[in-house]
Amino acid sequence: MKEKLKKMDKALIGVLLGAFLPVLGFIISYFVKTIGTDVDFSGYIARAIHGHEQQDIFIFSMLPNMFLFYFTNFRWNLLEFTKGLVAVTILLGLMLVLLTVF
């Protein structure tokens, strides 16, 4: 198992997975946050871009990255993978700050 994990210990893989997981988190947040409402996906995207729940939606979208960080850094010690994952997460966090300020 450790040999398979060490093959994944590349910063590029961390960047790619770190960019994909927030998209997956966004889709999951759509299903979680719109239960019992009649909001369609394009309306949800509009809420994420211009709505009052903007921060909530984007933070929820970044949760998969935070979850993966725990395992790659503390459990599996994939330091290069973690560098890529953290770099993407920091960029997404900065974008979130800029979106909420302006």
Buried (B, 14 or more C-beta within 10 A) or exposed (E): EEEEBBEBBBBEBBBBBBBEBBEEBBEBBBEEBBEEEEEEEEBBBEBBEEBEEBBBBBBBBBBBBEEBBEEBBEEBEBEBBBBBBBBBBEEBBEEBEEBEEE
